[in-house]
Structure formats: structure tokens, C-alpha cells
Amino acid sequence: MNTPDLQHIVISALEDIKARDIEVIDTSCLTSQFECIIVASGDSGRQTRALARNVLDRVHEAGIKPLGIEGQGSGEWVLVDLGGIVVHIMQPAIRAYYRLEELWTTALPRRTATAGSATGTS
């Protein structure tokens, strides 16, 4: 299955259980380990575990076997490794502390201004 299709399945599974603040970060230009990460928040350990379980159920239905899952015990931060996509489901305080979005997006290459650009960005 290609990454956009798998990404759609994951996001749909997260939305089904009311995940908040879902973000997709393209990491394909930074690492060959995976193509993107998806970060989402759940309000409690119970919700983060339910979100992870729904992601696992939906990818299994699509015939995909996850490479691994970590953190289901506490539910503060559950990681689901789907190969090309790594899903991080976190409680808000943990997400704010680790700031994965900031870590990955500051590592992305900056675009340079193109000739004729009025704003200096492309």
C-alpha cells in the first residue's frame, strides 16, 4: 500500500475516536527510515490507547502488519510503527514537553527565495 493511502487510513482511524490536533509531517527528505510521522493528542491514557487500538484495527483490515507498538501500558505516549509512517499518540502535557512537531519541522530544509518573489518565500 502506498503512503498516501496508509496515511488516509491512519487519519480516519484517529478521527473516529476524536483525536485532537492531528499533524502530518513529511520526513522523506530527512530520513530513509520512514516517509512521515503523524502526531495526535488524546485526553487520557484510555483515549490514547483506544486511538492506537483503532489505528491497529484499521491497518489490519487493510492487510498491513505493524512493525511495532510501544507505550500502551501507561498511555501517555503510544507509538505505532507502520514502516513508512510512524504514529505518535500523546497526551497534551507529554506532547507539549517533547514538541516533536518542532523538532522535525526545524530540521526540514529551508526554501530559498525565488527570483521575482514579492514576499521572499517560495
ABEGO torsion letter per residue (X at the ends): XBAAAAAAAAAAAAAAAGBBGBBBBBAAAABAABABBBBBBBABAAAAAAAAAAAAAAAAAAGBBBABBBGAAAGABBBBBAGABBBBBBBAAAAAAAGAAAAAAAABBBBBBBBGBAAGBX
